[in-house]
């Protein structure tokens, strides 16, 4: 089996099934299967569990790049789209439960909530920003957008910040759990910052080397070589 | 989400009479006559033991009360953890007897009182009250208790007593949630003296005709039905009469979100969520949200207490 086949026939179906486990567990709770229960306030339980699953998947999506780079498994990229789309799926579910079961389709309250409650405003913004990313997640869209695709999909960083912030602001007093999410997000985004800086440095270093090599053609190598070596403090 | 503990089938439960008659038999076998009776009288009232009380229909709402497992399984009692399920899981570590209450401040009668002495002579009554949490959910609860005023009167508050301050037990060994500084411990709440003396303000010792479960604030808690739930302090060990407005826990934690008065008011939103409506716990899907009533439906009885007070500023 080639790597592509292994992903297609084994890993992807497994990840797909794993992403459905939270939904299946909530269904068990709703119907009282396997001893699961949604507790005294099932609406809040559904709402919060879908929201948290969405955040988990969003962070998992953002973990793909660091993990594939650090583990030397570039093929992991093949799983990222599915994780991202499942994050979107659970965000939509979270919002639908809020609108239908919590607000009971009271659209006036929905409007007031989005306009007046900062944590709902930022949560809703995150949901809206996810839509273009979901729509452009197909291979065809990737081809069509070319280089702009990657710029557009950097929006996911903003969305993840909005999502964690939404969680933090919704909590009444005990902010330990949202702070854990914030910490993980900080690591995932921080990794990218550090990597971008080191890449810039690498490219600067190689361009300096190129210049040095170019200069060496015109001057004595013994004089130019050592002085042009970039310092480590760059 | 939690896994449900297997339910005990009703047929498996020993009927109370049989249970108590067995106990009586055992007690009779162990000791005779007076000594056994003495021991029974000294035994601490366990959570769930039946209480004798009268029904106060005048002060009861007509709505159907929530189920016991809802009232005792969905609690904000951060002393036992911040999840709604934590108190019912953890509150077994609370020892509700012996229990004493310290009375201090602007009153003629002060000192430490054993709970049994405080309860002596208090006629218990059942009142079915609405309970509205600041988080915009609500319950209907059949409390068993007595008016706070009849307790406070025994301490003979002086004319300098303008407020009453209540304090919850502080003991991290019994209340594991207090090991985490999510709030400033111990929990403190307070009322204006006229609010405290209002006939609706209840000292609660029971629920559904039985001794209060620990997670609902045993052995002694306050219920102020026209205020958000956090005002109704649980497991009280101190009652003080003060001339200054008490520094209450939630108001101290976030003064822009939680006020001293905390009267239920659909017109004044919490800065982060609306208070215009609430969800009734246990109500059927898509029929649980209902408009929140001013003073939680007790406006007729209590609105006059706040005449001339700007309720928007004094939220």
Interface residues (C-beta under 8 A of the other chain):
Chain A: X25 X26 X29 X32 X35 X36 X37 X38 X39 X40 X41 X43 X44 X45 X49 X100 X101 X102 X103 X104 X106 X109 X112 X113 X116 X117 X118 X119 X169 X170 X172 X173 X174 X176
Chain B: X1 X2 X3 X4 X6 X69 X70 X73 X74 X78 X82 X84 X85 X135 X137 X180 X182 X183 X253 X254 X269 X272 X273 X274 X276 X277 X279 X281 X282 X285 X286 X287 X288 X289
